[in-house]
Amino acid sequence: MDEYEGKPLAYLDHNILDRFLKNDLQDLKKRLIEDYQIVYSDENLKEIHRSGEFASEFIKVLEDINAKHIQIVFKHPGFIETDKAYLRTCNVNDAMNEYLANTSGYNGIMDAMLQSNLKYHGGEVDKSFSEINENFVIEFNRLLEQIRLDVKSLNGIASADLKQYFDLIGILGNKFEDIIKENERLKNPLTGQGKNWNPMKDFRTEMKLGPLQLNNIRGPKILEQIWDQYKDKQPYETGFTIDKFFGLEKHPIYQNREYFMHQKITTAYNILNTIGYYSDSKTHLNKKFVSFMSDTNHATMACFCATLFSGDERLAKKASAIYEYLGLGIKVELIKM
């Protein structure tokens, strides 16, 4: 976003768009249009798509407020994530159709990833972590095979370029295998647990800390105050720093990979939710967990903007605490619903 020189960027969560759809918050809508360039992300499009028959109406809301599409920049070849984002001026319907086309072949792997995360939150009680990991490997390999077939079916690609694509697919598969092996080497404790294990609940019980204690913390320096509650407890009293606790240091598995600011926000947001700071409730249920993941992605994408506008106190509190600690200068406006 270094080259952007327009109005400050405003990111809106789905709660705000929903109120606009109902013709509420008209003063806010007017202020946003006059003072900001409003943006929407693929996560907004995902939530709009989930709204079913109301999707076209939400699309019209985005068009009415002249919103632009914000996306992470990926480098080619290799589809490598960067720390940059760019704005697209495009028809919102076109953006939606493109999003659906780009994600249509990934349902299997996305469901497998969802199962793993949902299990950590106490869901998927009929499956063990080992069973979920096995399914993830199957779906990942299925995805790679589908990519190979899709590339092979393309017309007009020179044989040298085709070989490069297949080499990249092979590298991707090898990297995935390396991650699985490293997880096994580190003896990931999740894989040996039973089907009914709820790691998030057990963690809070073991630490004797949760929403009741953490939600009473007042700013500034929320993350520092939270860390003060844990730093003298096992296993954090030795070898841990505040950055390591909140997942802001590189993971041992990914030491050779860049770790960007928006990725750090995703991790810290998940950890705040896990320990119980303004945490989303009932995330062991599929629908609630999907909503939580959307909020996580909203907080992440808003880091490229000047202000995040949200109607969800839990999202606003977690995002604000993270932005403050990272020194990003991003404002968070909680809009009373």
C-alpha positions in Angstrom: 0.0 0.0 0.0 3.1 2.3 -0.1 2.0 3.9 -3.4 -1.6 4.6 -2.3 -2.1 8.4 -1.8 -5.9 8.7 -1.5 -8.2 9.0 1.4 -7.5 7.0 4.6 -8.7 3.4 4.1 -11.6 2.1 6.2 -12.3 -1.6 6.7 -15.8 -2.6 7.7 -16.8 -5.9 9.3 -20.0 -7.7 8.3 -22.0 -6.3 11.2 -21.6 -2.8 9.8 -22.6 -3.9 6.3 -25.6 -5.7 7.7 -26.7 -2.4 9.4 -26.2 -0.5 6.2 -28.4 -3.1 4.4 -31.1 -2.4 6.9 -30.8 1.4 6.3 -29.4 1.9 9.8 -26.3 3.9 10.7 -26.9 6.4 8.0 -24.8 9.1 9.7 -21.9 6.7 9.9 -22.3 5.7 6.3 -22.2 9.4 5.2 -19.1 10.0 7.3 -17.3 7.0 5.8 -18.1 7.9 2.2 -16.9 11.5 2.8 -13.8 10.9 4.9 -12.5 7.5 3.8 -12.0 5.1 1.0 -13.9 2.0 2.1 -12.5 -1.4 1.3 -13.7 -5.0 1.3 -11.7 -8.2 1.4 -12.2 -11.8 0.2 -13.4 -12.5 3.8 -16.2 -9.9 3.3 -17.1 -11.7 0.1 -17.1 -15.1 1.9 -19.5 -13.8 4.5 -21.7 -12.2 1.8 -21.8 -15.5 0.0 -22.8 -17.3 3.2 -25.8 -14.9 3.5 -27.5 -16.8 0.7 -30.4 -15.0 -0.8 -29.2 -11.7 0.6 -25.9 -11.8 -1.2 -27.0 -9.6 -4.1 -28.2 -7.0 -1.6 -24.9 -6.9 0.3 -23.1 -6.5 -3.1 -25.3 -3.5 -3.8 -24.4 -2.0 -0.4 -20.7 -2.3 -1.3 -21.3 -0.7 -4.7 -23.3 2.2 -3.1 -20.5 3.1 -0.8 -18.0 2.9 -3.6 -15.9 0.2 -1.9 -12.7 -1.1 -3.4 -11.4 -4.7 -3.2 -8.2 -5.2 -1.1 -6.1 -8.3 -1.5 -2.7 -9.6 -0.4 -0.1 -9.5 -3.1 1.4 -12.9 -4.1 4.6 -13.2 -6.0 5.0 -15.5 -9.1 6.1 -18.1 -9.8 5.3 -20.1 -6.8 2.3 -18.1 -5.5 4.4 -16.7 -2.6 2.7 -14.5 0.0 4.2 -11.1 0.6 3.6 -8.3 3.1 2.0 -6.1 0.5 -1.7 -5.4 -0.4 -3.2 -3.8 -3.4 -6.6 -2.1 -4.1 -8.7 -3.0 -7.1 -11.4 -0.9 -8.6 -13.8 -3.4 -10.0 -17.4 -4.4 -10.2 -18.3 -6.2 -6.9 -20.2 -8.9 -8.8 -17.1 -9.6 -10.8 -15.0 -9.8 -7.6 -17.5 -12.2 -6.1 -17.5 -14.4 -9.2 -13.7 -14.4 -9.3 -13.5 -15.3 -5.6 -15.9 -18.2 -6.0 -14.0 -19.5 -9.1 -10.7 -19.3 -7.2 -11.9 -21.2 -4.2 -14.2 -23.8 -5.8 -11.5 -26.5 -6.0 -10.3 -26.0 -2.4 -13.4 -27.1 -0.5 -11.8 -30.4 0.6 -8.6 -29.0 2.0 -10.4 -26.1 3.6 -12.8 -28.5 5.3 -9.8 -30.5 6.6 -8.2 -27.4 8.0 -11.5 -26.4 9.6 -11.7 -29.8 11.3 -8.2 -29.4 12.8 -8.9 -25.9 14.2 -12.4 -26.8 15.3 -11.0 -29.8 17.2 -8.7 -27.5 19.1 -11.8 -25.5 20.2 -13.5 -28.6 21.6 -15.5 -29.6 18.5 -15.3 -32.7 16.3 -15.7 -35.0 19.3 -16.1 -38.0 17.1 -12.5 -37.7 15.7 -9.1 -37.8 17.2 -6.3 -35.3 16.2 -4.5 -38.2 14.5 -7.5 -39.0 12.4 -8.0 -35.4 11.5 -4.3 -35.1 10.5 -4.5 -38.2 8.3 -7.5 -36.7 6.5 -5.6 -33.4 6.0 -2.7 -35.3 4.3 -5.2 -37.1 2.0 -6.9 -33.8 1.1 -3.7 -32.0 0.5 -2.4 -34.7 -1.8 -5.7 -34.7 -3.6 -5.4 -31.0 -4.1 -1.9 -31.3 -5.5 -3.1 -33.9 -8.0 -6.0 -31.6 -9.1 -3.5 -28.8 -9.6 -1.4 -31.0 -11.8 -4.4 -32.0 -13.9 -5.5 -28.4 -14.2 -2.0 -27.2 -15.3 -1.7 -30.1 -17.8 -5.1 -29.2 -19.4 -4.0 -25.6 -20.1 -3.4 -24.9 -23.8 -0.5 -22.9 -25.3 2.0 -23.5 -22.5 5.6 -24.2 -23.6 7.1 -27.4 -22.4 9.7 -25.6 -20.4 7.1 -23.6 -18.6 5.0 -26.7 -18.0 8.0 -28.4 -16.4 8.5 -25.3 -14.2 4.9 -25.5 -13.0 5.3 -29.2 -12.2 8.6 -28.6 -10.4 6.8 -26.0 -8.2 4.0 -28.4 -7.4 6.6 -31.0 -6.4 8.4 -28.5 -4.2 5.1 -27.6 -2.5 4.4 -31.3 -1.8 7.9 -31.8 -0.4 7.6 -28.7 1.9 4.3 -30.1 3.2 6.0 -33.5 3.9 8.8 -31.7 5.7 6.2 -29.9 7.9 4.5 -33.2 8.8 7.9 -34.8 9.6 8.9 -31.8 11.8 5.6 -32.0 13.7 6.3 -35.7 14.4 9.9 -34.9 15.4 8.6 -32.3 17.9 6.2 -34.9 19.2 3.1 -32.6 18.8 1.1 -33.4 22.0 -2.2 -33.0 20.2 -1.8 -36.2 18.2 -1.8 -38.4 21.2 -4.9 -37.2 22.8 -8.3 -38.8 22.8 -11.4 -37.8 20.9 -13.1 -35.9 23.8 -10.1 -33.8 24.7 -10.8 -30.0 24.7 -7.3 -28.4 24.8 -8.5 -24.8 25.0 -10.7 -25.6 28.0 -7.9 -27.6 29.7 -5.4 -24.8 29.1 -7.6 -22.2 30.9 -8.2 -24.6 33.8 -4.6 -25.4 34.2 -3.6 -21.7 34.1 -6.5 -20.7 36.4 -7.0 -17.8 34.1 -9.8 -17.0 31.6 -12.4 -14.4 30.5 -13.4 -13.6 34.1 -9.8 -12.4 34.9 -8.6 -11.2 31.5 -11.6 -9.2 30.5 -11.1 -6.9 33.5 -7.7 -5.7 32.2 -7.9 -2.1 31.1 -5.5 -0.4 28.6 -3.1 0.8 27.7 -0.6 -2.1 27.1 -3.2 -4.9 27.2 -0.8 -7.6 25.9 1.9 -6.6 28.4 -0.6 -6.9 31.2 -1.8 -10.3 30.0 1.8 -11.5 29.8 2.3 -10.5 33.4 -0.4 -13.0 34.4 1.4 -15.9 32.7 5.1 -15.2 32.8 5.7 -16.8 36.2 3.6 -19.9 35.4 4.9 -23.2 34.0 5.9 -23.6 31.2 6.4 -19.9 30.5 8.7 -18.9 33.4 11.8 -20.1 31.5 12.6 -19.7 27.8 9.5 -17.6 27.0 9.2 -14.0 26.0 6.0 -12.0 25.4 6.5 -12.3 21.7 6.9 -16.0 21.9 3.8 -16.3 24.1 1.7 -14.4 21.6 3.1 -16.2 18.6 5.0 -13.2 17.2 8.3 -15.0 16.9 8.9 -17.4 14.0 7.9 -21.0 14.6 10.8 -23.5 14.5 9.2 -25.2 11.5 9.2 -22.0 9.4 12.6 -20.5 10.3 13.5 -20.0 6.6 10.2 -18.3 5.8 9.3 -14.6 6.1 6.9 -13.8 8.9 4.9 -10.8 8.0 2.9 -8.4 10.1 -0.5 -9.5 8.9 0.4 -13.1 9.7 1.5 -12.1 13.2 -1.9 -10.5 13.8 -3.7 -13.7 12.8 -1.6 -15.7 15.3 -2.0 -13.2 18.1 -5.7 -12.9 17.6 -6.1 -16.7 17.8 -4.0 -16.8 21.0 -6.0 -14.0 22.7 -9.2 -16.0 21.9 -7.7 -19.2 23.2 -6.6 -17.8 26.5 -10.0 -16.0 27.0 -9.5 -12.3 26.3 -12.9 -11.2 25.0 -13.1 -14.7 23.4 -15.9 -15.8 21.1 -18.3 -18.2 22.8 -19.3 -21.7 21.7 -16.5 -22.0 19.1 -16.7 -25.8 19.4 -19.8 -25.4 17.2 -19.2 -25.2 13.4 -21.2 -22.1 12.8 -19.7 -20.1 15.7 -16.2 -21.2 14.8 -16.6 -20.1 11.2 -17.8 -16.7 12.4 -14.7 -16.5 14.7 -12.4 -17.3 11.8 -14.1 -14.5 9.7 -13.4 -12.0 12.5 -9.8 -13.2 12.7 -9.4 -12.5 9.0 -11.1 -9.1 9.3 -8.6 -8.1 12.0 -5.8 -9.3 9.8 -6.8 -7.5 6.6 -7.6 -4.3 8.4 -3.9 -3.9 9.2 -3.5 -2.4 5.8 -6.0 0.3 6.6 -6.2 3.4 8.8 -9.3 2.4 10.7 -11.3 -0.8 11.5 -15.0 -0.2 12.0 -16.7 -3.1 13.8 -20.0 -3.8 15.5 -18.5 -6.7 17.5 -16.9 -5.8 20.9 -14.9 -9.0 21.0 -13.3 -8.4 17.6 -12.7 -4.7 18.4 -11.0 -5.5 21.8 -8.7 -8.2 20.5 -7.7 -6.2 17.3 -7.1 -3.0 19.3 -4.9 -4.7 21.8 -2.8 -6.4 19.0 -2.5 -3.2 16.9 -1.3 -1.3 20.0 1.4 -3.7 21.0 2.7 -3.9 17.4 2.8 -0.1 17.2 0.7 0.0 14.0 -1.3 3.2 14.7 -4.5 1.6 13.4 -7.7 3.0 15.0 -10.5 0.7 16.0 -14.0 2.2 16.2 -16.6 0.0 18.0 -20.0 0.9 16.6 -22.8 0.2 19.1 -25.3 -2.1 17.6 
